Amino acid sequence: MSIKKWGVGTIVKVVGDGDNQELDIAFPSPVGVKRLLANFAPVNKIE
């Protein structure tokens, strides 16, 4: 679950907080939207 696997995505929804926070991330086609636990998602902010 990294940029090497799915590419660059955009966080479109954040649900919950703390250890239970979930991120809905939209990746380019054909991957689409994936829901990941924030604790385990290797997410880096790109500016």
BALOBA-1460 file (C-alpha; in Angstrom, 3 decimals):
// residues 47
<rec num="1" residu="m" x="0.000" y="0.000" z="0.000"/>
<rec num="2" residu="s" x="2.396" y="2.624" z="-1.134"/>
<rec num="3" residu="i" x="2.958" y="4.995" z="-4.013"/>
<rec num="4" residu="k" x="4.652" y="2.091" z="-5.776"/>
<rec num="5" residu="k" x="1.500" y="0.008" z="-5.548"/>
<rec num="6" residu="w" x="-1.393" y="2.416" z="-6.163"/>
<rec num="7" residu="g" x="0.190" y="5.743" z="-7.101"/>
<rec num="8" residu="v" x="-0.570" y="9.211" z="-5.800"/>
<rec num="9" residu="g" x="-4.019" y="9.597" z="-4.288"/>
<rec num="10" residu="t" x="-6.205" y="12.321" z="-2.832"/>
<rec num="11" residu="i" x="-7.847" y="12.015" z="0.586"/>
<rec num="12" residu="v" x="-11.550" y="12.556" z="-0.039"/>
<rec num="13" residu="k" x="-13.003" y="11.618" z="3.358"/>
<rec num="14" residu="v" x="-11.835" y="11.227" z="6.958"/>
<rec num="15" residu="v" x="-13.967" y="9.241" z="9.419"/>
<rec num="16" residu="g" x="-13.366" y="8.849" z="13.142"/>
<rec num="17" residu="d" x="-10.348" y="9.848" z="15.159"/>
<rec num="18" residu="g" x="-7.416" y="8.431" z="17.044"/>
<rec num="19" residu="d" x="-6.638" y="4.762" z="16.486"/>
<rec num="20" residu="n" x="-9.900" y="4.221" z="14.578"/>
<rec num="21" residu="q" x="-9.468" y="6.985" z="12.000"/>
<rec num="22" residu="e" x="-10.228" y="5.835" z="8.452"/>
<rec num="23" residu="l" x="-9.186" y="7.586" z="5.253"/>
<rec num="24" residu="d" x="-10.988" y="7.294" z="1.927"/>
<rec num="25" residu="i" x="-8.324" y="7.906" z="-0.703"/>
<rec num="26" residu="a" x="-9.091" y="8.309" z="-4.408"/>
<rec num="27" residu="f" x="-6.399" y="6.808" z="-6.631"/>
<rec num="28" residu="p" x="-6.179" y="7.021" z="-10.431"/>
<rec num="29" residu="s" x="-8.114" y="4.495" z="-12.512"/>
<rec num="30" residu="p" x="-8.274" y="1.515" z="-12.428"/>
<rec num="31" residu="v" x="-7.634" y="1.525" z="-8.641"/>
<rec num="32" residu="g" x="-10.395" y="3.924" z="-7.561"/>
<rec num="33" residu="v" x="-11.253" y="4.770" z="-3.939"/>
<rec num="34" residu="k" x="-9.710" y="2.742" z="-1.121"/>
<rec num="35" residu="r" x="-10.570" y="2.941" z="2.585"/>
<rec num="36" residu="l" x="-7.496" y="2.628" z="4.791"/>
<rec num="37" residu="l" x="-6.878" y="2.805" z="8.522"/>
<rec num="38" residu="a" x="-4.779" y="5.919" z="9.126"/>
<rec num="39" residu="n" x="-2.515" y="4.028" z="11.557"/>
<rec num="40" residu="f" x="-1.450" y="1.606" z="8.835"/>
<rec num="41" residu="a" x="-1.675" y="3.760" z="5.702"/>
<rec num="42" residu="p" x="1.748" y="4.887" z="4.483"/>
<rec num="43" residu="v" x="0.537" y="8.422" z="3.682"/>
<rec num="44" residu="n" x="2.819" y="11.359" z="2.961"/>
<rec num="45" residu="k" x="1.668" y="14.896" z="2.235"/>
<rec num="46" residu="i" x="2.825" y="16.119" z="-1.181"/>
<rec num="47" residu="e" x="2.802" y="19.844" z="-1.817"/>
